[in-house]
Amino acid sequence: MENNSHKILLVEDDPTLLEMYSIKAKEDGLNLIEAEDGLTGLELAQQELPDVILLDIMMPKMDGFAVLTELKKDEKTKNIPVVMLTNLGQKADVEKGKKLGAVDYVVKASMTPTQVIEKAKSYLK
């Protein structure tokens, strides 16, 4: 499968969701890198330079907005598409994510893991 060269970084603190997304990504032949908190996610993004990042907002150590801000400041990571992945569906949160540089905003409760992975794949070059 030619998809294996694509790396997707998933930053999500819910182990159940992490596992569901991981299973779906593997089924699709994608290389999924996982982080369970914002700080680890930021470090992995800088080390691995993934093709796309799925980023939760409410997380321990560093929230998704702070991670996104740091990613966009860094020359190496500023052009990586970031999809905010959250249960915060308020308009203000969506606008904040987009203003900080997210390419898309997904409310977890409204999409299946299959749909989320498809959304991530739509940003793979």
N, C-alpha and C positions, 0 to 999 in steps of 0.2 A: 504494500500500500504506500503510495507516494506521500500520503499525509504525514507519515512519521517524522519528516523533517520539520514539521511545524510544531512549535512549542506554545502551549497555552498555560499561563500561570493562573491558578485559581487560589484566591485569598479568601478563605471562608472559615469561620470559627465553629460552625455547627458540624460535628462529626458525621451525622446522618446525611446531611446534604453533600458534604465533601465526598462521602462514599458513593452516593447516587450519581453525582456529576462525574466522578472518576470512572465508574463502571461504563457510563454512556460514552465518555471520551475514548476509553480503551476499545469499546465496540466499534467506534468510528476510526480506529487506527491512529488516534492522536496522542501526542506526547504531552501528558498533563503533569505539570509540576504543582505541588500543593503546599500551601502555607496556612497555618492555623491562627495566625495573628498578623496584625498590620506591619509590625517591625520586621518579622521574618519575611513577609511578602515583599517589602521594600528591598531587603538584602538580596533575596532571590531574583527579583527583577533586575537588579544591578549586575548580578553575577551571570545569570542565564540569558538575559536579553530576549525574553519570549516574543513571539509574533503578536500575541494579544494577551491582555490581562482581564480576568473577571474579578472584580474587586467588591467585596462586601463593605458595608459602611460601619455598622456597629460591631466593633471587635476589640479584644483586649490589646494592651500595649500601645496601640496607635490606631486611630480610626481611619476609615477609608478616605475621607476628605484630606486628612493629613498625609496619607500615603500618596494620594493623587497629586497633591501640591509638590511633594518632594520629587516624584517621578518627572513632573513637567519642568522642574528646575534643573534637572540633570541632563546634560548634553547627550549622554548615552541612551537615556530612556524616554526623553521627551516626545519622540515620535511614535512610540508604541501605542496602538489603540487600546484605550481602557474602557471597559463596559462596567458601569456601576451595577452591582447585583445586591439588591436590598429588599427589605420589607417596608422601608420608609418611602411611601408613595406620595407624600405631600409635594405640592407644586414647588415650594421653596427648596426642598431637598433636591428635586430634579434640576431646578435652575442652578443651584449651587454646584452640583456635579458637572453640569454642562459648562458653566462659567469657568470652572477649574480645569476644563479640558477633556472631560469624558466624551467619548464619541457616541455613547448610548447609555440608556438607563433602563434596567430591567427590574420590575417588582417580582421577587421570587414567587410569591403566592399565586401570581397570575400566569406563570409559565411552568411547563414540565421540564425536567432535566434535558430531555431530548431537544426541546425548543431553545433552551439556554445554550446548549452546545452548538446547535445550528446557528444561533445568533453570533456566537464566537467565531464559528467557521466563516461567516459572511465577511469578517474583517481580515481573514488570512489572505495574503497576497499570493 
